[in-house]
Amino acid sequence: MEILKQLSEAPGIPGREEAIRVIVREALEAHVDGIEVDRLGNVIAHKKGKGPKVVVAAHMDEIGFLVSHIDEETGFLRIAPVGGFDPRTLIAHRVMVHTRNGGLCGLIGTKPVHVLTDEERKKVPEMKDLFVDIGLAGKDAKERVRVGDPVTLVQTFEEIGELVTGKALDDRLGVYVAIEAARRLGKHQADIYFVATVQEEGGLRGARTSAFAVAPDIGVALDSTIACDIPGVSAHEQVPRLGKGVAIKLKDSASISHTGLVQFLINLAEERSIQYQLEILPRGGTDAGAIQPAREGVAVVTISVPARYVHTVVETSHKADIEAAINLLVAFLETCHEADLRL
C-alpha cells in the first residue's frame, strides 16, 4: 500500500499532474518495455505483444482549485473549482496553495456558528462563499501567491481495519491497480498500453488524445465508483458495496460497456473465484467515455473499485475490493486475445 499512499497524498489537479507523473514513471519503468510522456502530459507505458492492442487507462488528476482572487487588504484568497465539489464537504479543511516558490498551508474558513443568523444556518454553502486564509496580510499574500496557483486539499492516507481512506482515491486507486497489474502480469499476447491520463476531471481530455494516438482495439478504464452503502440510503440507490468485490460497469453517463467484454470479465471472475458485482452508475463517467469513440470506435469496459464518500478527503475503499480489481485486470490482460469483440 506504500505506492497508493504516495499517490493519494501527492497533489495533482487537472493540468498540474507533474508530481503524480514522477511516482507513476518510477513505479512502472522497470516493468514495461517503454515509457513516454505525451504533449498533454499523459504517461504512456508499453508492454509489447502481438495483439490485440489494449489501452488500460486510469486518471492521475484530482479535483481541486485555482486561486481566482487575492484580497489586497486581508490576504484572503478566493478559489475557483477544477472538478465537481459539494461545498458542504469543504468547510474547515486545510489546503495547500502551490506557489512558484513552494507550498503555503491554508485554511478554508467559515463564520463560527455562534454568530450565524437563523437564515444563514439554513443556507447550504456555495463555492462563492468560501475563502482561504493563508495567515498573511494583503501585501505579503500578493507577493507570495498569484492568480492561477493550484490549491489542493490536505489529508493523510490511512489504513483503518479492512479499509483504506484518503484524498484523491478517485482515481489514484485506478492508477495503483494499473501499476500492480503491470508488475504481476504473466505471459500475454495482447499489445498493452498502460496510460495514466490527465485532466479527466476537466473533461476526459487525456484519455481522448491518448486513445487517438494509440488506436486500440480494446479500452479498459480503471476508476473508483460510488458506494452508497451507508445509513439513510435505500438498497436500490447504493450501487456497489464495499467488501463485495470489484465492480464491472455496465453503463454510466459517458459510456455503455461492450457486452462481449462484460461477459468475458464475468466469466473470468467466476472461473478464478474473484468476487465481483455488476454496476450501473446513474451519474458520472470514466475515461471509457473518451476512449470509446476514438478513430473508428473502440470496444470499452470499466473496471471499478467501490468507494464511499467520493469527491471528499475521506474517500474510502476496501482492501479486498482493490485486490480483486488487480486480479481481474491481470487475468483479463493475460487472456483478452480470446475475447469475442463481435456484437
N, C-alpha and C positions, 0 to 999 in steps of 0.2 A: 504493500500500500504506500510505500515511500514516494513512488513516482506520482501516484494520484494525489498525495498530499502536496507535492511540489506544484503540480498542475493547478490544484484548487486554490492555493494561496497566492500564486503569481497573478499579476494584473494583466489585462488584455481586452480592452473594449474594441468594438468593431473599428478596423483601420489602424489599431495600435496593438497588434498581437505579437510584437517582437520578443517579449520575454517568454512567451509560450513557445515560439518557434525554436528558441535555443534549447529548451527542455526536450521538445519532440525530436529535433535533429540528433541530439546526443543519445537519446534512448533508442532511436531506430537505426542509426547508420551502420552498426555492426551486424544487423540482421537483414539487410536488404542489399541488392546489387547496385543500386544507385539512388542518389537523393539530390533534389534540387529545390530551389525556391523560385516561383514564377514572379512575373511582374506585379501581380496583385498582392503577393505575399503568402500564397498557399505553399505548404510543404508537400512535395510530391515524391514519395519513396516507391521505387520499382523493385518488385521481386519477379524475376523473369520466369516465363513459362511459355508453352506452345499455344495456349489458348483454351477457352475463350478469354477475352480481355475484360477484366473486372476492376471497377473502381470501388474502394471502400472509403467512404467519406465521413469525417467527424469534424465538427467545427470547433475552432480554438477560441473564438471570441466569447465574451460575457457581456451582459447588459451593464451599462454604466452611464457616465455623464460627460459633458464638456462644460467647462466654465463659460458662461454666457455674459456675465457682468460682474464687475468689481466695484463695490461702493466706495466712492472717493473719501468719505468721511469715516465710516465704521470699519471698512475692510471686509465686511461680509460678502460672500460670493453667492451669485445666483447660478443655477445649473440647468442645462438642457439635457433631457434624457436621450440616450442612444440605446434603443431597445425598449421593450414593454415593461413598465413598472406599475405596481399597485402602491400608490403613495402612502397608504396606511402602514406598509411594512418598513418604511424608511425613517420614521421618526426616532430620534435618539440613537442613531448609529454613528460609528466612526467611519471616516472615509480617508482615502489618500489622494491628495492632489499631486499629480505627476508633472512637475515643472521642469523647465530646461536645465535647472541646477539641482535637481533631486526632489525627493518626495516631501510633502508637507502634510502632517496629520491635520485632519479637520473633523468637525462635528456637525451633523445635521440637527439643528436645534429647533425648539418649538416653545411656545408660551407655557409656563407652568400651569397646571390645572387650577391652581389657587386663584388665578386672575382671569380665567376664561369666563365669558358671558354664557348665559344659558343657550343663546343661539350658536355660539362658537362650539360649545360642547356637542351639539347635534350635527355639526357640519363635518362631512367627510373631507379630509385634507386633499388638496390638489397640488400638482407639481409646482405651480406658480407660487404657492405659499411657502415653499421650502427654501432654506438658505443654509450655507455652510460657514461655520465660524472657524477660522484658522488662527485665532489668537493674535492677529496683527492688525494694527491701525491702518487707515486708508493708504497712506503714502508707502508704508512698508509692504503692504499687501500688493500694491500695484507694481512695486519693484520686483517682487518675487513671483507673482502669478500673472499670466496673461490670458486673454480670452482664447478659448480653444484648448486650453490644457485639459488632459483627460482626468477624470475623477473616478475612482473605483471604491467599492465598499471593502471594508477590512474585516476579516474573520479568519480564525484558525480552523484548520481541518482536524476533526476529532473522530475517534472510533468509540462508539457508545454501545456496549453489548454486541449484538449481531449487526449493528448498523454503522454507517459512516455518515458524517454530516459536515457541511462546509459551504462556502460560497462557490458559485460557478460550476457546480457539478453538472449543470446544463451549459456546456456539453463536455466538460473535461472528463466526465465518465466515459463518453464515447471515444475520446482520444486515448484514454487509458486502455479501453478494451481493444482498440486497434493496435496499440503498441504491444500489449501482451499477446495478441493473436500472432503478430509478426514474429515474436520471439519463440512461440510454441509451434509454429506451423511446421508440419512434416512434409512428406512427399506430395507434390501437387502438379497438376498440368496447367492450371489457369495462369494467365499472364496478369499479375496482380499489381495494382497501383493503390498504395495507401496514401490518402490525401487528407492532411489536416487543413481544413478550409478556413478562410477568413470571412468576416462580415456576413455571417448567417443571420445574426440578429438584426442586421440592417437591410435584409432583403435577399438572402441566399446568393450573394454575389460571387463568393469564391467557388462555390460548387458549380455555378453556371459556367464560369470561364474555364475551370479545370476540366470539367466534363467535355466541353467543346474541344479542348486540346488533346485529351486522351482518347476520345471517341470510343467509349467502352461498349461492350455487348450487354454487360450486367452492371447495375449500380446497387450498392448496399450502403444505405445511410445508417450511421450509428448515432443514437441520441438518447437523452433521457425522455421519459414521458410522465404525464401527470398521474400520480397515485393519490386518490382522494379517500383512502381507507381510514378515515378519521371520524370522530364523533360528530353527529349532526349532518352527515351526508348519506343520502339514500343509497341502497345497494346498486341500483341501476345507474347511478351517477359516479360510481367510484373508479371506473375504467380499470386499469390493472391494480393489483395489490402487492404490497411489499412481502417478500418471502415466498411468493407463489411462482417465481421463475421469471426468465427472460420473456419479454413481450414481442410477439410477431405482429407487426402492424398491418392491418387490412386497408385502412384509409385514414386520412386526416384532411385538413383544409387545403393542402398543397399537392397531394398525390394519392393515387389509388394503386396499391401494390399489385404486381404481376401475379395472377392466380397460380401460375405454374411454380414460381419461386416460393410463394407462400406454402403451397402444398409440399414442395421439396423440403423446406425448413421444418414443417410439421413432421414429415416422415423421418427426417434426420433426428429430430429431438426425441421422438418416440423410440426409434431404433437404439439410440445411445443413452436412453434414460436421463435426458436433460429436461428438467422441469421448465414448462413454458406456459404462456397464456396468450390468448388472442386479444388484439387491441383495436378498437375504433376510437380515435381521438376526435371529439366534437369540434375542437377549435385549436388552431396551431398547426405547424408543419415542420418538415425537416429538409435537409439537403436533397432528399429524394425528389422533391418538387422541382428543383432546378436541373437535376441530372436527367430526369425522365424525358424532357423534350429536346435534349441535346442532339444536334445534327438530325439524323433521320429517326431518332427515338431510341430509348434505352429501356430494357426490362429492369424495373427497380423494385426494391423492397426495403423496409426499415426494420432494423433490429433495435429494440428499445430496452433501456433499464428503467424500471419504475422508480419514481422519486416523489417524495412528499414535499410540500411547501416550495414548489418550483418558483423561480424568479424571486427568491429571498436569499438571505445569507445563511439560512439553516436548511438548505436543500438536503434531503436525507434519503439514503438508499440502503438496501440490504446486501450484505456481502455475498450471500448465496446467489442472489439475482445477478450480481456483477460477474461472478464466476460462471454462471450458466450462460451469460451473454458471450463471454470469451470462448467457452467450449463449443457453443453453437456456431460461432463465426469460424473458428478453426475447422470444425467438421465441414462446414459449407465450402470453405475455400479449398479444402483437400478433395472435394467431390463434385464441385459445381460444374465441372466439364460434362457431367452426366445429366444435368438438368435439362428438361424439355422446355424450350422457350416459345414453342408454338402456342397460340391461343385457341 
